[in-house]
Amino acid sequence: MQPCHIQPCHLQPWQIGLAEAPPDDASALHALGLGFMAARTLHVALEFDLFTHLANAPGSLPQVAQTLGLAERAAQRLLHACAALGLVRLTEGTYQNVPLTDKYLVRGRPTYIGSYVQLFDTLGYHRWGQMSQALRHNAPVEALDHPYRYLDDDDDDTRDFLSAQHDGSTSLGYALARRFDFSPFQCLLDLGGGAGTYTVEILRRYPHMRAILVDFPHVCRIAARTLQDAGLADRVHTVAGDYERDALDALAGPAEPDVVLWSGNLHASSPDRCRHILHQLRALLPAHGAVLIHDYLLDAAGTGPLIPALLALHLTLVSEQGQVYSSAELRELLIQAGFAEVQIESFLPGHSGLVIAHMSSP
């Protein structure tokens, strides 16, 4: 399985910012205004498993319509909208996937991220209709202190969320296990480790390591099944708890972790909470220890890249405290917590960064 590297391709001006768009051409503004239609086209195509069907059997309009269970009129409009977006191709009367969708949006393939893409539709689309209200009140539209606190519930939403996150993170975990050298370390502490996706990829790469995964009780039960299926249950201890509220030394127990992974969760915490957690990690780790933070990352001005900037706005809807941090803000938090050396680099270009903080200079 190869790591997932999604590169920007044929971006329209509104996708990278309008500052450089021709001032006498409003087409980019029209495209931006209709952007929600483009997103919903992708989400609906995923709902019908269009790309999976086309991977199995590219076909004519009648064939695809029958496979999808749609009238030809409806199927044609969906297919043509997908073609206009560059998601499918029509060649001599046959509809087929383009290489990008064939790699990432076909269910069952190791690089599949379709359920992760749909997650934004499920969790975010209906809330964005209330964005003006959230901005006026500077507060989430629901009584949410933390955007992931609902994961403490044992219900379909939790299972769907974790399954989608697993699909979206598998290739990233594979890449991280090859990007960072874990060989000097013996025990990984995976904070908010979800289904165990990153832990699985790291332990597969480094057979000498063991791990502690901390998350809510229902999440830990799902992670235990993932680890069992991966043949790693005997090397990972799952700990039910809330790392924002519980003492980290108590959660870690006698295991003595020497490297920490905090992936995809930091943005949910306020600066004060982040600072408190990092201080605890500083006290918990040995002299050779390190902390890895993988999360959305803004530039110094906070005005880009586009995806982190949009997700920062999204947090207004779902969190009282969360925010997307810049490199400078993360560096300052880590230095305040007492880490001696902080290295920050891009991980998924235009999307996320990787922060590596050492207890002492290596």
Helices and strands as residue ranges (DSSP letters): H 13-16, H 27-33, H 35-47, H 50-56, H 61-68, H 72-84, E 88-91, E 94-97, H 99-104, H 114-120, I 121-125, H 126-128, H 131-137, G 149-152, H 156-179, E 187-191, H 197-205, E 210-215, H 217-229, G 233-235, E 236-240, H 248-252, G 253-255, E 259-263, G 266-268, H 271-284, E 290-296, H 306-318, H 327-336, E 341-348, E 352-358
